[in-house]
């Protein structure tokens, strides 16, 4: 659980920092608020991609919730 929190926080910090930095630079046509918003969105997307298990398949078991009485 701590790993996930640290990874999400790190992704958000990096992307928000890059967004604000691009908003401060005069040669990039993005305001600081737009850079901040883009940084938050990019951080959330990258955290989802880093933490999501794309290979896990749902189980096809039919008696998943039943209790067997012997």
N, C-alpha and C positions, 0 to 999 in steps of 0.2 A: 504494500500500500504506500509506504514512504517513497519507494522508487517511482511510482506513478505521479505522486504529488510533486516530487523534485523535477521529474521530466517535463510535466506540464508547466511548472513555474519557469524552468529554464527556457523552454520554447517561447513562452510569452515574453520573458525579459529580452531575449535576443531579437525577436521579431518586432516588439514594440520599440526597442532601441533603434533598430534599423529604420522603422517607419518615422520616428521622430527625427532621426538624423537626416533622412531624405527630405523631410519637411523643412528643416533648418537650412539646408544647402540652397543657395540662390540659383544654381543652374538646373535644379530639378523643379518642374512646374507642379509641385504638390505643396499644399499648406500643412502646417504642423498637425492640425486636427484631422485632416484626411490621412496623413501619414500614420497618426496614432490609430485611427480606425482600421486602416489596412494592416497595420502591425498586429492588432488584436485578432483580426480575422485570420491572418496568415499563421499566427501562433496557435490558435485553436485548431485550425485545419492540420497543421503539422503535428500537434500533440495527438490528435485523433489518429492520424496515419501511423505515428510511431507506436501507439498503444493498442490499436485494434488488431485482433487476430484474424487475418483474412483467410487462413487455411482451416480454421475450425469448422467442422460440418455438424449440423444438427443430428442428434441420434434418431434413429428410426424405430426405436423400441416402442411397442404398442402397450405393454403392460407396465409402463413407467410408474404410474401412481397407484397401482393396485397392490393390495397386500394378499399374499398367498397364505391360505390356511391349510395345514397338512393334517 
